[in-house]
Structures are given as C-alpha cells and as structure tokens.
C-alpha cells in the first residue's frame, strides 16, 4: 500500500481538488483520512489517501475475467449472487460504485471460506476496519441465513450440496 497526501486550502480549493480527483481516477483507494486544519485564511483540509496502484481504471473486460458461476459450486454461487444484490442495493443507496462496497473477489472469498464475524471479515484481503464496520453486519446476516441453511435445506438443488463442507 502507498500513501498520498493533499492539502486543500479553503480559499481557492479548485486547483488542488482537480489534482486530487485526477489522482483518485488512477488508483484503487483503500482508505481516506481527512483532518480540518484551522489557521485563519490559511485553513485547509489535510487528506491522506491510502491506495493500491492499478495502472488506470479497471476495464469491463478485466471485471468479467472471472466467471464466478463456473468457479463456485452451485450452492455457493447462489449465496454469492445474494451478496452481489445486497452490495448493489447499498452502493445505489450511497451513490457509489458497487466495488467500493466490496469487490467480486471479496464476496467470493466470503462464500468460499464462510465468514461468521467482523474479525474474520477483516481477514479478507482489502477489507479494513472501516468497511467491515460499515457494511459487515448486513453481509454477515446474509451469509448466516444462507450458508447455515444450505446443508439442511437444499431447495431445488439435486447435487453439489452434499459435497459442500461447511466446517
């Protein structure tokens, strides 16, 4: 992970704001910390961006590289699909891209290695304390309801359920 710092003055913030937005368009943001620095006419926002380099915006082709319907067993894919629906609802409600909530890979990891607590959620690569606290309980609820029900309640699944090891 890398860090980038910006100081955005209260008076005439446009040039620095444009620089910040241009930077954000080229990286994967992990965390943003901001602090207001009061100093009369020199007051400013101090912003620290923790990020990963991605070499530009992800293309639609890169997003669709992994077909989780083929990668995950049928029962796990059904839970994965429910997690994606929840992610979409949360993202639309907040007006942010879905990947800003959790990525497809993070959702798949939640299903592959069933997550039962915020602590285990934070062990997934790229999920920090902030996102775990903000979105974790909603996703944990879906996981608990669906993964706990999968072995004992196989609605419409003829095979694949018995091979699922939930321990």
C-alpha positions in Angstrom: 0.0 0.0 0.0 1.1 3.5 -0.7 0.1 6.9 0.7 -0.5 10.2 -1.0 -1.2 13.5 0.9 -3.1 16.5 -0.3 -3.7 19.9 1.4 -6.8 21.5 0.0 -7.0 25.2 1.0 -10.3 26.7 2.0 -9.6 29.7 -0.2 -9.5 28.7 -3.9 -9.7 24.9 -3.5 -10.4 24.2 -7.2 -6.9 23.5 -8.5 -6.0 21.1 -5.7 -9.4 19.5 -5.8 -8.9 18.8 -9.5 -5.4 17.3 -8.8 -7.0 15.1 -6.1 -9.8 13.9 -8.4 -7.3 13.1 -11.2 -5.2 11.1 -8.8 -8.2 9.2 -7.5 -9.2 8.2 -11.1 -5.9 6.2 -11.4 -5.7 4.3 -8.2 -7.7 1.8 -6.0 -8.5 3.7 -2.8 -8.1 1.6 0.4 -8.8 4.4 2.9 -9.2 8.1 3.2 -8.4 10.1 6.3 -9.1 13.8 6.5 -8.5 16.5 9.0 -9.5 20.1 9.0 -6.6 22.4 9.9 -7.9 25.8 11.2 -5.5 28.6 10.5 -7.5 31.7 9.6 -7.0 32.5 5.9 -4.6 29.5 5.6 -7.2 27.0 6.8 -7.2 23.8 4.8 -8.3 20.2 4.7 -5.4 17.8 5.0 -6.2 14.5 3.3 -4.3 11.2 3.4 -5.1 8.6 0.7 -4.1 5.0 1.3 -4.1 3.3 -2.1 -3.0 0.5 -4.4 -1.8 1.1 -7.9 -4.0 -0.3 -10.6 -2.5 1.3 -13.7 -5.7 3.1 -14.6 -9.4 2.4 -14.3 -10.4 -1.3 -14.5 -11.9 -2.1 -17.9 -15.1 -4.1 -18.3 -13.0 -7.0 -19.7 -10.9 -7.2 -16.5 -14.1 -7.2 -14.4 -15.5 -10.1 -16.3 -12.3 -12.2 -16.3 -13.6 -14.5 -13.6 -17.0 -16.1 -14.1 -18.0 -17.0 -10.6 -20.8 -19.2 -11.9 -18.1 -21.5 -13.2 -15.7 -21.1 -10.3 -18.0 -21.5 -7.3 -20.1 -24.6 -6.6 -23.8 -24.0 -7.3 -24.8 -23.6 -3.7 -22.0 -21.1 -3.0 -22.9 -19.2 -6.2 -26.5 -18.7 -5.0 -25.1 -17.1 -1.8 -22.6 -15.1 -3.9 -25.5 -13.8 -6.1 -27.4 -12.7 -3.0 -24.3 -10.9 -1.7 -24.0 -9.1 -5.0 -27.6 -8.0 -4.9 -27.1 -6.6 -1.3 -23.9 -4.9 -2.5 -25.7 -3.3 -5.4 -28.5 -2.0 -3.1 -26.1 -0.5 -0.7 -24.0 1.1 -3.4 -27.0 2.6 -5.1 -28.3 4.0 -1.8 -25.0 5.7 -1.2 -24.4 6.7 -4.8 -21.1 4.9 -5.0 -19.7 2.2 -7.4 -20.5 -1.4 -6.2 -16.8 -2.3 -6.0 -16.4 0.5 -3.4 -18.5 -1.6 -1.0 -16.8 -5.0 -1.7 -15.2 -6.5 -4.9 -16.5 -9.6 -6.5 -13.4 -11.4 -5.3 -14.1 -10.3 -1.7 -17.7 -11.6 -2.0 -16.4 -14.9 -3.4 -14.0 -15.2 -0.5 -16.8 -14.6 2.0 -18.6 -17.6 0.5 -15.6 -19.9 -0.1 -14.4 -19.6 3.5 -17.6 -18.8 5.4 -17.2 -15.6 7.4 -19.1 -15.5 10.7 -17.7 -12.4 12.4 -16.4 -8.9 11.7 -13.0 -10.1 12.7 -12.9 -12.9 10.1 -14.4 -10.4 7.6 -11.4 -8.1 8.1 -9.0 -11.0 7.3 -10.1 -10.9 3.7 -7.6 -9.0 1.6 -8.6 -5.4 1.0 -11.3 -5.2 3.7 -10.3 -2.9 6.5 -12.0 -2.0 9.8 -14.0 0.9 8.3 -15.7 -1.1 5.5 -16.1 -4.1 7.9 -17.9 -1.9 10.4 -20.0 0.0 7.8 -21.2 -3.0 5.7 -20.2 -6.1 7.6 -23.3 -6.8 9.7 -25.6 -6.7 6.6 -23.3 -9.2 4.7 -22.9 -11.4 7.8 -26.7 -11.6 8.1 -27.0 -12.9 4.5 -24.1 -15.3 5.0 -25.5 -16.7 8.2 -29.0 -17.1 6.8 -27.9 -18.7 3.6 -24.8 -20.7 4.5 -26.4 -22.1 7.7 -29.5 -23.1 5.7 -27.6 -24.6 2.8 -26.8 -28.1 4.1 -30.1 -28.8 5.9 -32.3 -27.0 3.3 -31.3 -27.7 -0.3 -34.2 -26.0 -2.2 -34.2 -27.3 -5.7 -30.6 -28.5 -5.6 -30.2 -32.1 -6.9 -26.5 -32.3 -6.4 -23.5 -30.4 -5.2 -24.9 -29.8 -1.8 -23.6 -33.0 -0.3 -20.0 -32.1 -1.3 -20.2 -28.8 0.5 -18.1 -28.9 3.6 -19.3 -26.1 5.9 -16.9 -26.6 8.7 
